[in-house]
Amino acid sequence: MEGEIHVVMVPWLAFGHMIPFFQLSIALAKAGIRVSFVSTPKNIQRLPKLPPNLAPLITMVELPLTPAADHRRLLPEGAEATVDIPPEKMQFLKAAFDLMEEPFKQFVAKTRPDWIVVDVISHWTADVARVCQVPLLCFYAYPAAVCAFLGPSEYLAGDGRERVRPSPESKTLPPEWFSFPSSIAYRTHEAILVHPGLYGNNGTGKPDADRLAKILESCHAIAVRSCIEFECEYLNLFAGFNNVPVIPVGLLPPEPPKERETVTDGPWTEIFEWLDQQPPSSVVFVGFGSECKLTREQVHEISHGLELSNLPFLWALRKPNWAADDLDIFPSDFGGRTSGRGKVCIGWAPQMEILGHKSIGGSLFHSGWGSVIETLQFGHCLVLLPCIIDQGLNARLLVEKGLGIEVERREDGSFTGNDIAESLKRAMVSEEGQGIRARAREAAAVFGDRKLHDQYIADFAEYLKHEAVKQG
């Protein structure tokens, strides 16, 4: 009967995590599962509106974020997500998130759900699940290649971690448990940032790798935002070293826009009229989301690269904190030199409507998994400039699959406008890039196959129902 099974979702306080959990919640509700989505009041307000027909099956549960007394002045007022804070404040957000354990425990004890579905940061949900006797499920919002690279729980903490991941350098090669040739590894400049972030003291007493290890050791199953049609080899590898079922839930592709009329904002009306005038598959869409905080130098080199490429482009970006105003963002007269060939929008952008436009042929972006899925469902080629956490590994996977070109960088991670321009031209117009463009178009048959991904969700929902009945 519809709504008999009740699942509680607990994502980490980053929109790259909350959005996939929200999409999974909607998909499960469509399959007749009742969902409680737990986050803070401000984050819930910033999520998309629920489809009216699914509102009876999805409850948005607001738990306040209450920092410890000695942290209140250290966390910016009103900050409830990673997008609200600079990286050096992350430890205080995690510490405040950890204090949600008690109100969450009260909620679970009161509602008695059938499953708790959690992220890689919320280790305290394992204790709540154990005390309340509710099965725990870990949902990875990353591809299986990233999950497999992180490794089994025994290599995430303690002596096992010291043996296989003693230093940043140890993350610059595919791990020893990979049983086939692979390019999945961090570059040196990425590893130097990721290693202390994953294994180091983050001010909460619980490194991120320890958090994930506890969740993996406590969960009854693992769900992965992926599918066998894309990365069968990595899914099998990841499933092989876990003692619980590993379930691909499909790619959760967002619904493509149905009508242009939904974009009524004045500047965007003008931009879409400009797009209408461009040749098919000729325009590069440039977007780095809200979590990638580009420096002034990086913005200027990207600007220089777009100018050198001579390709038409549409660049959507948020005003960086370091910019005094919109004019302060770009090199002097960048707009004048690219007038007619390029458009720039500061602030919100209707990304799905842009990607769905016939004039878009490729995307220069950070290689975040959600954006990869959005872009490939339209068959656009990828120009990859990874910025944070999993994005470097995503980029290696996409290049390995022949779907994109990664921008060349120096040992310290820097890049030039020439590097950007060369990558753009190779991907978009060169003879060398023909294979990449063809494979990207072919990938749309998988990434945009709604029937395929609906079946993954149907199978996952059936698993949740069957196991809940068995455990009940």
N, C-alpha and C positions, 0 to 999 in steps of 0.2 A: 504494500500500500504506500502511496506517495507520502514522503516525509517521515516514514517510520524510522529510518536510520538518521542519526544526528551526528554530524562531524563538526569539530571545533578547529578553526584555522588560527594559527599564531605566527604571523610573519615577523621577521626582524624589521626595524624601523627605517627602512630604506625603500624608496619607491621601486628600485630594481628588484626588490623582493616582494613588496606589498602588491604590486600590479599583477605578477604571475599568480600569487595566492588568490587575488580577487578574480582573475580570469578562471582559475581552477574552481573557485567557489561557484561562479556562474555556470560553468560546465557541469558540475555535479548537481546543482539545483535543476538544471534541464533534465538530468537523468533521474530526478525524483528524490534526491537526497537533501535533507534539511541541514543547513549550514549556519553556524555562528562564526562570524568574522571578528576577531579580537584585535583591536589596536587602540591608539589614543584618540581623543576627541578631534583634535586638529587634523590628524592624518585621515580619519574617516571622512571628514568634511571635504578633503582634497581629492578623494578617490572619485572615479566616475559614478554617475547616478546608476542605481540598480534598474534593470529592465522591469517595468511595472508588473509584467506577468509572473516574474520570479520573486517579487518582493515578499510574498507570503512564506517562501521557503528560505530566505536569507535574512538573518538578523545581524545587524551591525552592533557589536558590543563595545562600548566605550569604557576603557579603563584608564584613569588619569595617570599621567607620567609625573611622579613625585620624586624629585631628586633628594638625596640625603641632605640634611641641613648644611653640612660643610661643603656641598657641591652646588648649592643653589646659585651662588654668585658666579660659579665657574661655567655653568651652562647658560648660554644666552636665553633671555626671557622669550618664552613662546616657542623655543626649539623642541620639536618632537620627532624630527627625522634627520637623517644624515645630510640632506640638502640644506638644512637650516644652520649647519655648523661648519667651521673649518676643521681640517683633519686632526689638528692637535686637541680638539675638544671631544673626540670620539669616545675616549675612555669614560667621560662623564655621562654621555648618552647611554653607553652600555651599562654603567652602574645604575642609572635610573631605571633602565629597562629591567634589570635584574630584580629591582624592588617591586615589580608588578607580580612577582610570584605569589604573594599572599592573597591579593584580591582575585588573581586568576584561580587559585586553589579554591577559594570560596565559590566562585562561579561554577567551576567544574563539579564541586560537591553538591551544589544546588541543582544543576541541570542534568547530571549523570549522562554525558554524551557516550556514543558508541566508539568514537575515535577522537584522538587529538593529533592533528597534522601540524608539524612544526618545521621551523627553519634551522639553519646550521648554527645560530648564535644562542638560542634560548635553551641552554642546558638544564635550567631549573624546571622546565616542563617535564623532564624525565622523573623528577622526584614527585611532582604533582600527579603524574600518570600512575606511578607506583602506589602512592598512598590512596588514591581514589579508585585504583584498579580499573583504569581505562587504558586500552592499548594505544601505543604511541606509533606514529608513522612519520618518517622524515621525508620531506619533499625538497629535492634539489631543483632549483630553477635554472640550472646550468645544463649544458650538454654532458653526455656520459663520459666524454673524453676528459673533461675537467674533473668529474667525480673520480674517475679511475686514476688520474694523476695525483690527486690528494692522497689516495691509497686507503688501505684498510685501517681500522681503528687502532690496531697495535703499532702502526707506524706514525700515528698522529701525536702520541704523548709518551712520556717515560723513556725507558731504555731503547725501545724500538725506534722512536723518533731520533734519539741521539745517534743511533747507528746509521740510519739511512738518510737523515736530513739534518746533519750537524751544522750546516752553514748555508749561506745563500748560494754558493757555488754548486751545492748538491742538488739545487732545483733547476740547474741550467742544462740538464740532460734528461732524456726520458727515464723514468724510474726502472729499477731492476725487475719489477713484477710485470712490466709490459712484455708480452710474449710474441710480439711481431714488430717489424720496423715502424717507427713513429717519429714525428717531428714535434710532439707535444712536450714542450718545456719552456721555461722562462728565459728571456734574454737576461744578460747580467744586470742591466740597469733596473729591470723589473724585479728580479730576485732580491736585489738589495733592499727594495721597498717592501716586498711581500713577505719575506722571511721573518723579520721582526714583528710585522703586523699579525702574522699567523701564529708564531710560536713564542713571541716575546711577552714580557710583562706589560699588560695594557692598563694597569692601574685598578683592575677589578679583582685581581687574585685568580683569574681564570683566563688563560690565553685562549684565543679563538680555536686553536687546534684541539685543546683539551675539551672545550665546549662541544665541538663536533664529535669527538671520540665518545663522550658520555652519551650523546644522543644516539649514535650508531650502535653502541653497546646496549641501549635500552629499548630500541624500537623493534616493532613486530614486522615492519616492512619498510621498503624504501621506494619512493616514487621519483621518477626522473622526467624532466620536460624534454623528451626526445622521442625518436621512433627508430625502429630497426631498418626502415627504408633509407635512412640517412647515415647512421653510424652503428650498424649491427656489430662490428668488431669490438667497439668500445663498450657497448652495452653488455655483450657477452663477457668481456674481460672484467668489468665492474661487478656483474652478477656472480662471477666465479669466485671472488674472494670475500663475499658477504654470506653470512649464515642465515639470512632472512630473504624473502622474495624481493627481487628488484623488478619494479613494474614501470615500463615506459607508459606515460600517460598522453603521448602525442605532443605536438608542438604548441597546442593552444593558440592557433593563429587568430588574431582579432578579426572581427567581421569587417570585410572591405566596405568602404563608403558606398552608399546607394545613390546619393544625389549630391551634386555640387552645391545645390541651393542651401545646404547646411552651413556653408561658409558665407556669412553675410557681412563679416567685418570689412570695413572700407578698404584698408590697405591690401587685404587678401583678395578682394574682388579684383583689384588692379593687377595683382601678381598672377592670378589665375588667367586673366585675360592675356598677360604677357606669355605665360606658359602655352596658351592656346596657339600662339603665333610661332612657336618653336617647332622645328622638325621632330618627328617621332624619335624617341630614344636618344636624344642629343644632349639633354641637360643633366648636369651632375647636381644631385641634392647633397648639401653639406649640413650635417647636424651632429652635435656631440652631447645632447641631452642636458640634464641638470646636475648630474653627479660629477662629470668631468670638468674640473675647474682649470681651464686653459690659462697659461701665463700670457703676459703681453707679448713676449718674444714668440711664443707658439702661434698666437693669433696673427701676428705680423708675417710669420713665415708661411702660414696657410694662405693668407691674403696674397702674398707674393707668388705662391705656387698657382693659385687660381688665375692670377693675372698672366703668368707665363704660359699656362696651358692653352690659352686662347679658346677654351671651351665655354659654352654657356653654362651658368651655374645659378643655383638658388641656395643661399646660405641662411639658415635660421639659427640664431644663438641668443642666449640670455646675456644681459649686460653683466660683464665681469665686475667683481667688487673693486678691482683696481682702477676701473675707468671712471673718470669724473662725469662724463656724459657719453651719449652715443657716438659723437664725433671723435672722442678720445680713444675709441676702441681700435680703429683701423689706422694703417699708415696714411700719411698725408696724401689727400686726393685719390685715395684708392677708389672711391665711388666714381669720381670723374673719369679715371682711366678705364674703368670697366663698365661705364654707362652703356646701357642698351644690350650688353652681353651678359650682365649678371645682376641679380637682385639680392638684397640683404634685408632680413627682417629681424629686429631685436625683440625678443620676448616669445610669447606662445606661438606655436605653429601647428596647423592641422596636418600632422605628419602623414596619416593614412591617406588623406585626400591628395596630398602632394605625391606620395609614392605611387598612387593609383593613376596619376595623370599620364597620358600617352607620351608626353614629351620627355619624361624622366627615363634615363637609360642606365644610370649608375648612382652610387652613393659613396661619399667620403665620410666615414664616421668611426666611432670608437670600438666597434665590434662587440658591443653588449649583446647578449643572446636574444633579448626581446626585439631589439632593432634588427638583428640578423633575420629573424623570423618574419618581421614585417616587410623587410626589403626583398627577401627571396621569394615570398609568396607572389610577388609581381615579376619575378625573373630578372631583376636588375643585377648588374655586376657590382662587385664590392671592392672598394679601395679602403684599406684597413689601417687605422692609426690608433692602436690600443692605448688606453690611458691608465686604468686602474684594475687591480685585483685579478679577476678571471679573464679580462679582455685579451691579454696577450696570448693565453692558451686558446681562446676562441679563434683568434686570428690565425694561429698555427694550424688549427683544425681546418679552417676554411681554405687556406692556401693548400694544405695537404689534399683536400677534396677537389682542388682545381676551380674554386668558385670565386677567388679574389686575389688581389695583389696587396701585399703589405708594404707600406712606405719604408724605405731604407732609413736606418737611423745609425748614429754614431754609438760608440761604446757607452757614452754617458746618457744615451736616450735622446739626444738632440737631433733635429732634422732641419733641412733647409727648404726654401721655396722650390729649388730645383728638384729636390727629392719628391715633393708633392706633385709638381708638374709632370715629371717623368712617369710617376705611378698613374696619374690620371690619364695621360695620353696612352699609355700601354693598355690600360683597362678599357678605355672608351672607344678609341679609334684606330689603334695600331693593328697591323696584321698579326703580330705576336699575341694580341689579346683576343683574337677571334674564338679560340677554344674556350676561354674563360666566359666570354659572352654567351656562347652556345650552351655551356654547362649550366650557367645561371638561369637561362631560359628553361632548360630541362628541369632544373631544381624546383621551379614553380609548380610542376606537376605533383611534387611531394609536399612542399611547404604550403601550397594553397589548396590542397585536397581536403575539403571540409568533411567529406564523407569518411575518409580515412581516419582523420583525427577524432571525429565523433565516435567512431568505433573503438578507438583506444580508450576514450572516456567511458563508453558503455561497459567495456571489459573491466576497467578500474572500478566503476561503481558496483558492478556485480561482485567483484572481489570484496569490496568493503561490506556489502550486504551479507554475503555468504559467511565471511569471517565473524561479523558481528553476531549473527544467529548462532554460529558454532560456539563462540565464546560465552554468549548469553545463556 
